[in-house]
Amino acid sequence: MDSGYPDVLAIGTMSGTSMDGVDVAAITTDGASVSAFGPTHASPYSAGDRAILRAALKEAASASNEERAPDFAEASRIVTERHAEAIEAFCREHRIAARDVGVVGFHGQTVIHRPERALTVQIGDAHALASRLGIPVVYDLRQADMRAGGQGAPLVPVFHRALAARCALKAPVAFLNLGGVANVTYIGRDGSLIAFDTGPANALLDDWAMQHTGQAADFDGRLSGSGQVDRKRLAELMEDPYFDEPAPKSLDRDHFAGTASSIISGLAAQEGAATLAGFTVESVAAALRHFPEPPQAWVVSGGGVNNPVILQGLADRLQVPVSRAEDYGLSSEFMEAQAFGYLAVRALRGLPLSYPGTTGVKVAMPGGAVALPGTAA
């Protein structure tokens, strides 16, 4: 793939639904192919930061695109400052000068994503970030798609296709991201894309671990690996009508939270964790019904790759190779940050970010807005 444009050094950032911190990654791309991966950096949020962001999530339930809840201003300030600090630390560590960076891809922090209401809110001040860094910042990557009738997510599939080409992966192949929510990109033999959120990944399991052990996550699958799946309750979890809805489709982080909490209530910590891990596995398997033919392999990224219970469950259930991104020289941890650097370059050049098969938009859609240093929103 060749866009006809010169390569750009881009910095991508990501603060995901797990709200554990800011990921930063450098990537060199022309907006079509990936020429090189640069260094990466992770900057965790403090406990106080996470508390403010979680409060914003709660406030967001009653927000609209026109009206921001009161707590958003403080949360937005936190998101902006932590991104600026993370990028500055990254550039100092790796001796990258601002003048050498063509663009920063700034996703911001999603506090609500309700495609059925044509509503998505990502907080963070791109103009303040651009002025502080002295680098153009591409932001607001989902709105154009949603205004055109798309789901606004997922946006990473076009990057997955570039990675498949770079790694010479034989199609059909699937890229699975296990973040707070799990999402899949299916790349067909002809390069066509199908993408959607499959269901829960880490969010429910993280919340369960915090509630029952005080730990922020089920680290290394120790909790889920020490319990047994409650098959009856797992079957109840899989009755959610979302799994039968046609693709493309997308989820809010807490779509399953209320129902799941009710269904697994009363289980011991280990059994509840094992059942939630099984829920992730079964919801990924349910994605097969939306593909024209089964993938020959799955490439897995995101925080969930660190849970061996989920990875082994996927391998057992899918019956084809299930590999960590690192097995192909890719990054599980920083793939989404790299993707938003790649998408920022595409946005600058007016190339599509979303497609009918990825978000349900009627035609391939460019997107994103550009904040230049020294400008106001």
ZALUM-736539 format. One record per atom (N, C-alpha, C, CB): x, y, z; residue in one letter. Coordinates in steps of 0.001 Angstrom, whole numbers, plus 500000, padded with zeros to 6 digits. Glycine has a CB too. Layout:
N
XYZa
...
END
This chain:
377
500844498802500000m
500000500000500000m
500874501242500000m
499048500010501221m
500489502225499191d
501245503463499098d
500255504595498870d
502314503400497956d
500247505566499776s
499297506673499667s
499766507727498675s
499078507311501029s
501058507674498277g
501608508720497425g
502121509914498197g
500579509171496453g
501991509882499522y
502470510957500378y
503786510547501035y
501414511318501448y
504590511511501466p
505808511160502199p
505485510668503607p
506753512365502269p
506448509971504195d
506278509497505563d
506290510648506557d
507368508497505914d
505585510433507658v
505510511402508754v
505820510673510057v
504099512092508817v
506597511308510916l
506753510810512278l
505578511328513099l
508128511253512901l
504764510421513574a
503583510776514359a
503698510186515759a
502290510281513667a
503108510884516706i
502992510365518069i
501515510097518332i
503592511371519130i
501194508868518684g
499830508506519023g
499679508310520508g
499410507256518289g
498508508632521019t
498230508466522446t
496919507720522632t
498179509836523162t
496810507054523769m
495559506365524085m
495356506309525585m
495550504948523495m
494171506682526027s
493720506496527397s
492418505723527303s
493542507873528164s
492493504432527601g
491378503536527304g
490328503466528388g
491891502179527054g
489370502543528184t
488251502418529109t
488674501898530476t
487206501510528526t
489849501267530557s
490329500804531857s
490844501962532706s
491430499763531674s
491128503107532076m
491551504325532771m
492759504092533668m
490406504875533597m
493723503299533173d
494910503039533977d
496033504026533703d
495397501641533729d
495958504754532584g
496985505724532298g
497018506101530833g
498317505201532721g
498069506807530439v
498236507290529069v
499346506496528385v
498557508812529051v
499022505882527269d
500014505207526434d
500449506150525319d
499446503880525847d
501744506158525040v
502312507007524003v
503180506141523096v
503138508181524621v
503066506351521783a
503868505572520840a
504184506412519615a
503136504276520430a
505396506229519101a
505791506885517858a
505662505901516706a
507238507431517951a
505268506411515555i
505117505574514373i
505439506419513140i
503673504973514286i
506078505801512175t
506377506482510922t
505510505883509826t
507889506369510563t
504718506724509176t
503727506238508214t
503412507299507178t
502447505808508929t
502971506842506026d
502472507769505001d
500951507860505042d
502934507326503602d
500332507190506027g
498880507174506140g
498256505952505508g
498306508402505518g
499059505143504824a
498565503889504247a
499360502725504818a
498663503909502695a
500653502677504511s
501509501617505052s
502261502123506272s
502501501113503983s
502783501177507044v
503569501502508222v
505033501251507896v
503114500667509460v
505834502311507925s
507253502183507601s
508083501725508788s
507785503497507093s
507758502225509979a
508547501876511154a
507762502158512424a
509872502646511163a
508049501362513450f
507537501615514784f
508635502272515602f
507043500305515458f
508270503309516346g
509232503988517198g
509095503540518637g
509062505491517100g
509693504281519549p
509627503922520973p
508226504117521541p
510627504753521776p
508042503605522743t
506756503675523430t
506973504105524874t
506021502312523370t
505877504494525506h
505965505000526880h
504594504843527537h
506436506504526909h
504589504447528787a
503342504348529558a
503444505251530776a
503053502873529987a
502408506050530995s
502375506978532118s
501098506724532916s
502450508462531630s
501178506092534084p
499962505731534821p
499266506938535438p
500295504735535909p
497951506842535531y
497197507817536299y
497392507529537787y
495689507784535914y
497328508575538585s
497332508386540034s
495955507914540490s
497731509696540764s
495890507449541714a
494592507037542268a
493622508213542269a
494760506479543705a
494136509405542546g
493274510585542532g
492755510905541147g
494015511774543078g
493628510759540139d
493201510969538748d
492079510010538388d
494387510788537777d
492279508743538716r
491271507736538355r
489944508022539044r
491761506326538725r
489996508496540283a
488755508817540995a
488001509930540278a
489054509228542451a
488724510933539801i
488089512047539081i
487495511551537757i
489117513190538820i
488217510693537064l
487717510172535785l
486509509276535991l
488817509401535054l
486522508482537051r
485359507631537323r
484141508473537677r
485666506645538461r
484357509578538377a
483240510488538676a
482676511073537390a
483694511623539625a
483560511365536435a
483094511884535143a
482269510851534404a
484277512317534278a
482663509582534512l
481877508519533884l
480454508492534429l
482548507160534102l
480333508647535722k
478998508635536330k
478187509845535894k
479104508598537858k
478829511002535852e
478136512214535432e
477720512141533962e
479023513433535665e
478499511395533169a
478273511371531724a
476956510715531341a
479404510654531043a
476416509904532211a
475182509185531888a
474045510126531512a
474762508324533059a
474074511355532052s
472999512306531760s
473464513434530846s
472452512888533052s
474645513270530240a
475198514337529403a
474775514172527959a
476720514360529499a
474893515235527193s
474688515190525755s
475876515862525089s
473350515876525348s
475923515815523769n
477018516477523059n
476973517998523239n
476965516126521571n
475800518542523578e
475663519985523727e
475851520446525163e
474317520425523230e
475597519566526116e
475647519958527517e
476640519072528256e
474246519870528165e
477650519671528838r
478663518938529570r
478327518952531060r
480062519537529316r
478468517806531693a
478227517739533129a
479293518546533869a
478217516269533618a
478977519072535054p
479902519971535760p
481289519376536005p
479304520364537075p
481374518108536327d
482661517514536653d
483560517306535443d
482447516211537337d
483046517511534244f
483852517266533054f
485035518238532948f
482981517373531810f
484875519445533431a
485942520434533293a
487192519972534027a
485487521803533824a
487040519522535251e
488195519044536010e
488759517775535392e
487812518794537472e
487887516870534989a
488354515634534353a
489080515939533050a
487174514681534091a
488560516866532277s
489196517250531021s
490577517854531266s
488313518244530260s
490678518657532305r
491981519246532652r
492978518148533003r
491839520239533835r
492538517174533784i
493414516066534170i
493879515304532930i
492688515110535147i
492941514980532040v
493285514242530825v
494298515014529988v
492027513956529997v
494058516311529814t
494947517141528991t
496340517225529609t
494360518555528820t
496404517517530890e
497703517672531544e
498481516362531560e
497519518184532970e
497808515251531826r
498529513977531888r
499024513558530506r
497630512880532478r
498262513876529462h
498740513592528115h
499958514457527790h
497620513829527084h
499893515733528134a
501025516622527868a
502265516143528607a
500689518066528276a
502101515809529880e
503237515331530679e
503806514044530111e
502816515115532133e
502924513126529683a
503381511847529142a
504159512051527846a
502191510911528902a
503653512909526966i
504333513154525686i
505664513865525915i
503436513992524742i
505678514833526820e
506927515533527119e
507972514588527696e
506672516680528091e
507555513721528609a
508489512749529185a
509001511792528120a
507818511962530318a
508106511377527252f
508457510486526150f
509502511128525239f
507207510119525342f
509277512367524870c
510209513054523959c
511562513297524622c
509612514390523493c
511554513639525922r
512829513813526631r
513600512497526682r
512587514343528061r
512886511439527039e
513535510131527195e
514174509660525899e
512529509094527677e
513487509915524786h
513954509383523509h
514562510451522602h
512814508709522796h
514804511649523184r
515475512738522477r
514807513048521133r
516942512388522258r
513497513201521211i
512703513563520034i
512348515040520147i
511409512675519913i
512731515815519164a
512425517248519160a
511034517485518585a
513482518032518349a
510330518460519152a
508974518761518702a
508946519082517208a
508396519931519503a
509982519742516712r
510002520129515295r
510067518932514351r
511180521040515030r
510483517775514887d
510586516568514058d
509298515749514032d
511719515703514556d
508326516132514873v
507064515395514954v
506027516099514085v
506569515285516433v
505445515365513136g
504477515970512237g
503116516191512852g
504330515134511038g
502724515298513761v
501377515372514318v
501281514490515553v
500325514953513271v
500397514865516454v
500020514036517603v
498581513582517404v
500184514817518958v
498329512296517554g
496971511766517531g
496442511682518946g
496924510383516849g
495414512464519249f
494882512602520612f
493445512084520640f
494944514092521095f
493265510892521164h
491917510333521253h
491120510961522372h
491980508839521451h
491804511355523460g
491089511823524639g
490566510652525447g
489941512746524243g
489772510960526470q
489213509921527337q
487710509810527086q
489499510232528838q
487282508660526638t
485849508441526446t
485160508344527799t
485591507163525613t
484122509151527980v
483327509054529198v
481927508500528915v
483223510423529866v
481521508552527653i
480270507897527280i
480292507605525788i
479044508776527653i
479788506422525434h
479671506061524021h
478346505322523860h
480897505176523534h
477362506008523302r
476023505454523120r
475605505652521666r
474998506123524092r
476041504754520794p
475749504945519375p
474266504959519052p
476409503876518581p
473444504275519880e
472008504280519628e
471412505666519814e
471312503290520542e
472132506538520514r
471712507920520700r
472567508879519879r
471776508294522172r
473388508333518988a
474343509139518208a
475174510014519136a
473603510018517166a
475604509424520248l
476296510170521289l
477637509530521619l
475432510258522543l
478680510304521508t
479986509881522007t
480684511115522554t
480844509186520884t
481290510998523722v
481963512123524359v
483363511694524765v
481162512632525588v
484367512373524187q
485761512207524598q
486237513533525171q
486669511747523397q
486733513499526389i
487153514733527042i
488661514936526883i
486766514713528534i
489075516202526984g
490459516595526787g
490506517785525847g
491298515421526234g
491416518720526096d
491495519968525343d
492643519887524337d
491686521178526297d
492316519573523082a
493333519401522048a
494078520696521746a
492697518872520782a
493378521825521809h
494024523107521514h
495051523455522584h
492977524225521405h
494707523216523844a
495672523452524921a
496867522524524777a
495010523258526297a
496607521287524388l
497684520315524215l
498616520732523077l
497106518918523942l
498037521153521948a
498850521581520802a
499714522784521157a
497952521918519604a
499144523735521880s
499897524940522237s
501013524615523218s
498965525998522836s
500759523746524135r
501802523377525112r
502947522621524438r
501200522516526245r
502600521717523515l
503618520886522873l
504304521584521698l
502995519596522397l
503603522530521069g
504123523130519851g
504038522202518654g
505542523550520058g
503052521304518669i
502874520302517614i
501391520271517232i
503371518878518084i
501041520181515944p
499630520008515575p
499039518745516206p
499482519948514044p
497802518845516629v
497118517728517285v
495831517408516524v
496807518062518780v
495686516149516132v
494441515686515526v
493582515064516621v
494713514662514370v
492320515452516669y
491409515008517719y
490012514845517129y
491396516013518910y
489021514558517983d
487621514481517567d
487459513485516415d
487102515878517148d
487999512297516597l
488107511330515508l
486819510551515250l
489214510369515803l
485868510614516159r
484666509784516016r
483434510535515519r
484346509152517326r
483425511858515692q
482184512601515466q
481712512574514023q
482363514018515893q
482612512710513060a
482190512749511657a
481479511465511274a
483394512977510736a
481998510346511739d
481371509060511452d
479972508992512067d
482243507907511979d
479836509436513297m
478530509369513959m
477536510324513310m
478669509692515450m
478001511496512894r
477093512427512213r
476601511854510884r
477791513774511974r
477407510975510290a
477024510356509020a
476252509051509224a
478265510092508176a
475876508751510465g
475063507579510742g
475831506354511164g
474277507251509568g
477148506482511384g
477951505348511822g
477935505186513328g
479369505501511344g
478557504096513796q
478623503804515218q
479728504599515918q
478841502320515428q
480631505184515148g
481729505919515752g
482847505048516290g
481213506758516839g
482706503756516182a
483700502801516679a
483438501445516027a
483650502691518246a
484473500632515934p
485867500918516246p
486559501642515092p
486608499626516574p
487646502357515428l
488394503110514430l
489713502436514030l
488673504493514952l
490141501450514796v
491460500859514577v
491522499878513396v
491893500153515825v
490392499354512866p
490480498321511818p
491359498658510624p
489131498027511323p
491333499887510137v
492160500212508976v
493645500091509328v
491842501636508467v
493998500344510577f
495372500142511040f
495684498650511103f
495588500799512427f
494743497856511587h
494946496399511608h
495235495869510204h
493708495689512197h
494526496392509222r
494766495935507850r
496184496291507405r
493734496556506884r
496660497471507788a
498036497842507461a
499030496926508167a
498301499304507843a
498721496536509404l
499606495621510126l
499613494239509487l
499182495517511591l
498444493766509064a
498379492457508411a
499229492445507151a
496927492089508072a
499186493555506407a
499999493653505197a
501480493686505550a
499617494903504387a
501834494435506572r
503237494538506983r
503782493175507414r
503387495555508131r
502940492388508087c
503371491078508601c
503109489940507627c
502672490783509906c
502565490269506449a
502251489267505420a
501390488138505977a
503541488690504830a
500378488514506767l
499469487524507333l
498477487049506278l
498725488105508545l
498228485767506259k
497320485182505285k
495871485367505726k
497633483694505084k
495078485968504876a
493659486193505176a
492843484943504821a
493122487432504397a
491690484810505498p
491119485720506492p
491810485599507838p
489637485454506655p
491981486745508471v
492635486805509773v
491871487785510646v
494133487222509642v
491925487577511953a
491219488452512890a
492201489070513867a
490127487677513649a
492038490370514108f
492758491074515166f
491776491312516305f
493379492429514649f
492138490864517485l
491265490986518654l
491939491858519695l
490925489595519248l
491266492924520100n
491776493788521164n
490990493529522440n
491688495286520759n
491699493129523484l
491073492876524772l
491377494037525710l
491563491536525376l
490598495094525594g
490708496229526493g
489629496125527559g
490594497564525720g
489019497262527922g
487880497195528822g
486750496430528160g
487416498603529228g
486523496751526887v
485613496043525995v
486470495336524957v
484571497020525321v
485998494211524445a
486723493501523387a
486187493917522027a
486606491967523567a
487102494143521076n
486663494404519715n
487506493619518734n
486729495897519400n
486912493305517598v
487556492458516610v
487562493151515254v
486851491098516520v
488629492919514513t
488701493300513102t
488894492032512291t
489861494328512835t
488009491805511356y
488111490671510435y
488573491207509086y
486739489905510304y
489674490669508598i
490212491076507302i
490006489934506324i
491722491461507405i
489176490158505319g
488826489117504366g
489902488886503322g
487539489461503689g
489705487874502523r
490676487525501487r
490890488679500500r
490215486275500735r
489850489491500296d
489944490609499362d
490329491921500048d
488627490782498639d
490709491837501330g
491066493044502074g
489894493760502688g
491781493979501193g
488686493245502496s
487506493882503081s
487555493782504604s
486211493233502538s
486902494731505257l
486940494834506706l
485556494638507308l
487508496181507124l
485506493837508361i
484331493749509224i
484843493970510641i
483571492352509073i
484214494849511376a
484706495125512722a
483551495478513641a
485738496259512703a
483702495107514901f
482679495418515898f
483190495050517283f
481357494670515588f
482514495554518277d
482785495155519653d
482128493796519888d
482258496227520674d
482917492858520406t
482376491508520611t
481654491373521942t
483489490482520533t
482061492149522941g
481473492023524269g
482475492462525316g
481014490581524533g
482360491955526527p
483263492383527594p
484661491790527405p
482697491978528963p
485641492495527956a
486994491934528024a
487471492064529461a
487979492659527026a
488090493192529799n
488657493343531138n
487790494135532104n
489980493996531037n
486860494948531596a
486155495887532479a
485385495169533595a
485190496745531660a
484577494195533226l
483793493487534241l
484700492738535215l
482816492509533576l
485731492111534675l
486654491337535509l
487446492258536437l
487617490514534629l
487871493417535923d
488579494379536768d
487688494867537910d
489062495573535929d
486447495198537567d
485525495689538592d
485247494618539650d
484209496146537948d
485117493377539201w
484880492253540133w
486090492069541050w
484591490931539350w
487291492110540475a
488505491950541274a
488623493063542312a
489744491938540368a
488346494290541898m
488414495409542836m
487410495244543970m
488166496727542107m
486209494825543628q
485149494671544614q
485458493569545627q
483838494377543919q
486053492466545150h
486206491289546005h
487605491100546582h
485839490077545237h
488606491750545990t
489969491568546491t
490686492884546774t
490770490769545502t
490118493999546314g
490801495268546458g
491906495481545436g
491365495374547825g
492108494507544542q
493095494630543473q
492446495250542239q
493708493250543130q
493232496037541489a
492675496774540351a
492350495875539171a
493638497846539911a
492877494653539148a
492650493738538027a
492885492308538483a
493571494085536829a
492507491363537634d
492807489954537880d
494204489681537320d
491722489003537223d
495216490098538061f
496585490045537566f
497020488618537266f
497529490673538572f
497513488425536030d
498009487124535557d
496950486026535630d
499222486707536369d
495681486412535710g
494618485417535760g
494603484594537028g
494732484513534602g
495240485118538090r
495327484315539321r
493957484055539940r
496220485015540341r
493086485065539888l
491762484902540498l
490882484007539635l
491086486273540705l
490777484320538349s
489926483507537468s
490469482105537292s
489786484170536109s
491798481952537358g
492395480636537179g
492231479720538366g
493829480779536879g
491822480282539498s
491663479460540690s
490209479076540947s
492216480186541889s
489321479458540020g
487907479140540173g
487377478307539031g
487104480399540290g
486128477890539150q
485441477122538124q
484325477960537506q
484877475813538709q
484172477838536208v
483114478567535513v
481756478000535915v
483307478491533974v
480840478880536259d
479454478480536510d
478740478486535155d
478739479449537556d
478589477304534564r
478078477194533194r
476650477702533063r
478146475755532731r
475844477473534067k
474452477935534009k
474402479463533956k
473651477412535231k
475191480087534806r
475175481558534824r
475850482125533577r
475876482091536093r
476851481423533069l
477472481868531824l
476458481847530682l
478684480985531478l
475635480814530644a
474603480739529609a
473625481902529736a
473850479402529695a
473302482284530972e
472419483438531173e
473073484719530662e
472058483587532663e
474363484882530924l
475072486064530442l
475040486148528923l
476515486053530933l
475123484994528273m
475159484971526808m
473787485154526177m
475757483675526331m
472741485302526986e
471395485555526455e
471186487018526080e
470345485138527473e
472161487870526366d
472027489284526008d
471780489407524498d
473302490088526427d
470754490146524089p
470435490247522650p
471535490891521822p
469168491033522464p
472489491550522456y
473566492200521708y
474288491216520796y
474561492844522666y
474464489994521258f
475277489033520508f
474639488630519182f
475518487798521347f
473335488759519075d
472647488420517829d
472458489624516913d
471304487806518136d
472753490811517403e
472610491992516556e
473628491939515419e
472787493290517388e
473239492361514228p
474183492318513105p
475325493312513293p
473456492606511790p
476451492956512734a
477599493872512726a
477447494853511572a
478944493089512607a
478090496026511689p
478905496500512808p
478065496999513978p
479823497603512343p
478662496960515142k
477977497368516362k
479040497699517397k
477003496253516880k
478680498506518387s
479659498894519397s
478973499043520744s
480370500205519002s
479809499037521781l
479328498974523150l
479889500097524010l
479678497642523758l
479129500511524999d
479645501307526091d
480323500358527090d
478506502143526771d
481309500855527800r
482057500041528760r
481142499278529712r
483001500918529557r
480075499926530165d
479250499336531218d
477954498719530706d
478927500377532243d
477894498393529405h
476678497827528829h
476198496598529596h
476911497464527374h
477105495713529969f
476735494450530618f
476771494531532141f
477658493348530154f
477209495666532689a
477543495718534109a
476369495359535012a
478044497088534462a
475217495987534793g
474085495727535677g
473599494292535613g
472956496647535341g
473429493780534403t
472952492402534235t
473952491409534782t
472676492102532763t
475223491601534479a
476255490674534935a
476328490657536452a
477618491050534344a
476252491839537056s
476310491909538516s
475179491112539149s
476249493364538984s
473991491199538565s
472842490457539086s
473003488954538892s
471562490930538411s
473476488550537713i
473562487125537395i
474610486413538231i
473869486935535928i
475767487053538450i
476828486350539178i
476844486687540659i
478172486677538576i
475869487460541106s
475782487799542524s
475753486537543381s
474537488654542796s
476518486540544444g
476540485418545356g
477639484416545100g
475258484735545306g
478281484489543949l
479385483576543681l
480616483986544488l
479712483547542173l
481430483000544823a
482707483294545459a
483577484086544494a
483421481992545902a
484570484782545038a
485412485635544207a
486030484871543047a
486502486263545045a
486535483655543317q
487204482881542261q
486215482416541195q
487924481669542865q
485056481939541619e
484071481442540654e
483497482585539821e
482938480697541378e
483266483721540453g
482775484864539705g
483784485313538656g
482454486010540647g
485063485366539032a
486102485771538092a
486226484760536955a
487448485926538814a
486190483480537276a
486281482449536239a
485105482551535276a
486328481047536872a
483931482840535796t
482738482949534953t
482824484182534056t
481465483010535823t
483343485281534586l
483491486485533769l
484563486294532692l
483842487691534656l
485649485597533025a
486648485284531998a
486025484408530916a
487879484576532624a
485203483445531334g
484500482605530372g
483526483395529523g
483769481503531085g
482944484439530100f
482036485319529363f
482781486029528231f
481393486354530314f
483985486508528513t
484805487121527469t
485071486136526342t
486128487627528051t
485465484923526705v
485785483898525699v
484567483570524845v
486309482619526378v
483428483333525477e
482223482939524740e
481707484074523862e
481129482496525712e
481845485303524321s
481373486427523501s
482259486609522278s
481340487727524327s
483562486321522402v
484431486362521225v
484039485245520260v
485927486231521634v
483788484065520773a
483371482951519915a
482063483266519195a
483217481670520742a
481183484005519857a
479912484377519237a
480108485281518033a
479018485063520249a
481264485943517959a
481550486814516815a
481647486032515509a
482845487579517050a
481951484742515588l
482126483938514377l
480879483945513495l
482480482508514750l
479721484103514114r
478480484064513335r
478353485256512388r
477281484026514269r
479188486271512591h
479108487478511760h
480189487534510680h
479211488706512635h
481017486489510562f
482072486447509559f
481659485558508389f
483385485942510179f
482055485881507163p
481717485029506019p
482405483672506060p
482078485730504738p
483576483589506680e
484266482320506911e
485161482490508122e
485093481873505656e
485496481409508810p
486287481541510033p
487695482056509744p
486365480201510756p
488226482893510619p
489622483322510461p
490561482128510575p
489988484391511517p
491680482202509873q
492688481158509970q
493587481362511187q
493527481118508699q
493582482570511719a
494387482885512899a
493824484127513568a
495880483094512522a
494118484262514853w
493720485429515633w
494969486069516229w
492705485040516752w
495073487390516106v
496176488149516688v
495588488993517816v
496910489048515606v
496082488788519030v
495449489380520208v
496345490458520810v
495138488296521259v
495734491585521147s
496439492690521793s
495592493209522937s
496756493825520785s
496096494252523613g
495369494826524738g
495759494178526049g
493881494692524523g
495265494735527138g
495628494249528462g
495259492802528710g
494987495091529491g
494242492304528015g
493795490932528224g
494805489872527828g
492548490707527472g
495830490238527047v
496846489248526678v
497632488790527900v
497802489825525625v
497545489547528987n
498255489174530213n
497449488236531099n
498616490412530994n
496260487852530628n
495437486896531375n
495491485548530664n
493958487400531507n
496327484619531149p
496464483328530462p
495186482505530458p
497558482528531102p
494299482758531402v
493032482022531436v
492200482374530206v
492242482339532737v
492136483650529878i
491381484081528707i
492039483595527427i
491250485601528686i
493371483728527323l
494053483306526099l
493912481812525857l
495522483676526163l
494072481012526892q
493918479571526715q
492479479214526393q
494375478826527966q
491551479918527027g
490145479674526727g
489821479988525276g
489261480498527644g
490391481044524738l
490172481388523331l
490757480318522411l
490793482758523009l
491976479869522709a
492604478835521883a
491783477560521885a
494020478542522375a
491283477176523056d
490470475962523159d
489155476121522412d
490201475619524629d
488564477289522503r
487232477502521938r
487276477729520428r
486564478686522616r
488290478436519933l
488327478814518524l
488985477763517643l
489049480119518368l
489852476933518228q
490457475799517511q
491318476214516313q
489371474869517035q
491886477407516363v
492874477869515385v
493947478608516178v
492221478799514265v
495101478920515569p
496139479626516328p
495645480960516892p
497353479866515445p
495872481151518183v
495577482406518875v
496902482902519433v
494486482221520019v
497396484004518882s
498746484466519191s
498731485871519751s
499623484412517956s
499659486139520639r
499885487509521085r
500467488318519932r
500829487548522320r
500202489603519925a
500734490464518871a
502255490367518795a
500312491915519107a
502908490175519944e
504369490101519973e
504908488943519141e
504852489967521403e
504124487928518953d
504575486801518134d
504817487211516689d
503555485677518184d
504255488345516278y
504448488866514922y
505283490138514909y
503105489133514269y
505957490410516020g
506764491621516100g
505955492878516324g
507561491772514863g
504714492733516781l
503831493859517055l
503726494073518559l
502434493624516437l
503052495117518965s
502934495454520378s
501514495258520875s
503377496885520620s
501345494362521838s
500034494204522469s
499649495444523253s
500024492987523385s
500609495974523992e
500317497044524938e
500073498373524253e
501443497184525919e
500802498635523163f
500781499972522584f
500137500034521201f
502172500498522503f
499464498974520781m
498901498965519443m
497880500076519239m
498266497630519164m
497054500344520230e
496047501384520052e
496686502765520007e
495014501322521174e
497706502999520812a
498408504282520737a
499048504451519358a
499484504384521849a
499674503396518855q
500241503452517503q
499153503741516480q
500956502132517158q
498002503115516673a
496895503291515734a
496461504746515653a
495713502419516137a
496422505444516785f
495952506829516743f
496998507770516164f
495564507291518133f
498271507387516202g
499258508127515424g
499033507922513935g
500675507701515807g
498792506683513545y
498503506342512147y
497238507045511663y
498352504818511984y
496187507015512476l
494927507658512096l
495067509176511988l
493839507312513105l
495935509753512832a
496150511198512753a
496730511586511398a
497083511666513881a
497659510782510885v
498237511074509574v
497180510893508488v
499459510164509297v
496369509860508591r
495274509675507631r
494322510867507669r
494503508369507929r
494024511348508880a
493114512491509004a
493700513734508336a
492815512780510485a
494976513967508522l
495612515124507902l
495497515078506381l
497077515201508314l
495488513865505824r
495500513711504376r
494137513382503798r
496470512647503990r
493110513455504648g
491749513251504160g
491428511830503776g
491507514118503001g
492199510869504281l
491950509464503972l
490885508903504909l
493252508641504081l
490137507896504474p
489063507361505323p
489586506763506628p
488281506304504561p
488816506981507684l
489082506363508976l
488118505220509250l
488993507399510087l
486912505310508692s
485884504301508963s
485209503886507666s
484836504837509966s
484578502719507709y
484031502084506518y
482667501461506839y
485009501012505974y
481880501173505797p
480587500523506052p
480698499247506891p
479921500195504741p
481744498476506661g
481893497223507402g
482466497359508788g
482738496310506642g
482926498567509139t
483518498739510463t
482624499512511425t
484837499439510340t
481929500531510929t
481060501327511806t
479614501386511327t
481600502729511923t
479344500873510121g
477997500950509577g
477714502232508833g
477013500795510663g
478701503110508699v
478518504326507926v
478269503956506462v
479754505261508063v
477524504778505729k
477102504390504381k
478249504384503375k
476019505321503898k
479195505304503539v
480356505365502653v
481600505553503512v
480215506523501602v
482757505191502973a
484002505382503705a
484146506844504100a
485211504925502861a
484505507081505365m
484480508432505918m
485835508877506443m
483462508515507021m
486314510048505983p
487423510694506683p
486910511281507988p
488079511795505803p
487788511804508795g
487348512386510059g
488482513079510765g
486758511325510957g
488175513552511965g
489158514235512768g
489175515731512538g
490499513674512499g
489609516451513550a
489817517893513470a
491266518171513857a
488813518677514398a
491782519319513453v
493181519654513704v
493258520891514605v
493940519899512366v
493996520755515696a
494293521895516567a
495734522305516328a
494051521547518076a
495948523547515955l
497287524055515699l
497807524806516916l
497294524964514464l
499111524762517160p
499658525513518286p
499262526990518230p
501176525382518312p
498869527523519368g
498534528947519439g
497106529273519070g
499435529711518557g
496275528243518800t
494877528498518459t
493978528088519611t
494480527748517175t
492794528662519665a
491802528337520694a
490687527536520078a
491244529611521360a
489983526790520931a
488861525966520459a
487739526856519919a
488326525062521603a
END
